[in-house]
């Protein structure tokens, strides 16, 4: 028989989205457990994007993990594009009503969220194997997994799938239960005509 665990929200995936959700839930007084199939060290070696939009900056501040980001991140209110030998200033701050972007590596962001979770004594299970989703569309969803040869079952109110496009959560849901939302912009930057782009 698996060991039983009770929590309000079971979060699958300890990348930035899962960790940030866990931190926001904690700040709101909601109990959550995060499951991750990789080790913590492996998660920190996944080098991904390093640009944060204003909405993400605001969320990190709300979650209480923005101090190092503001200290070490590079704020960009716009950039320049070089076209046919002439520089063209794109003032994002002006065009978006005062919003900026910040250069801050995903690894650093993940580190901040991991540290906050450890300091708060919150549960993150790394190297969780054979994670399976059960009854996600009922009032009694469950998650089962194995850790160090022992079986566990989490009873929860909600399951948050933060394990990416190829994760177990998406694969566990019937196609009819999945809604996809896509924003298509009527322009793109590509090819040699764009030339050089530099932050400013």
Residue, then its C-alpha position, 0 to 999 in steps of 0.5 A: x500500500x502506498x503512503x498517503x499524503x494530503x495537500x490542497x494542490x499537487x504541482x507537477x514540475x519544479x521549473x520556474x512556473x511550478x516553483x513560482x506557483x508554489x510560492x504564490x500559493x504559500x503567500x496566499x496560505x494554500x498548502x502545496x507539494x511540488x513533484x519533479x522527476x529530475x534532481x534539483x541540480x539538474x533543474x538548475x543546469x537547464x539554461x533557458x530564456x533570460x528575459x523577464x517581461x513586466x508581468x513576470x517581474x511584478x509576480x516575482x515581487x508579489x511572491x517575495x522573491x524579487x530582491x536579488x533580481x532587482x539588484x543584479x538584473x539589467x533593466x531594458x526600456x527599449x532597444x535599437x535596431x540597425x537597418x541599412x546602416x541606420x539605427x532605429x530606437x524602439x522605446x518599449x517603455x514609452x510604447x507600453x505605458x512605462x513597462x520594461x523588460x529585465x535581463x535575468x537568467x532563468x537559472x538565477x530565477x529558479x535558484x531564488x525560487x528554490x531558496x525561498x521554498x527551502x527557507x519556508x520549509x515547503x515540500x519539493x520532491x525531486x527524483x519523483x519517479x513514475x508520476x501518474x495523474x488520477x481522477x483529475x476531473x473529479x472532486x477527488x483528484x490523486x497523484x501517485x509516484x515513487x521515491x527511493x523505491x517507496x510508493x506514495x499517493x497524494x490526495x488533493x483538491x487540485x492538480x497543477x500541470x507545470x511540467x511542460x508540453x511533453x509532461x505527464x499532465x498533458x499526456x494524462x488528459x483526454x484531447x477533448x479536455x485540452x483547450x489551446x490558446x495561441x497569440x499570433x502576431x502579424x509581423x516577425x523579425x527574421x533574416x539579414x534585413x534585421x541586422x543587429x539588435x542591441x539592448x539599451 
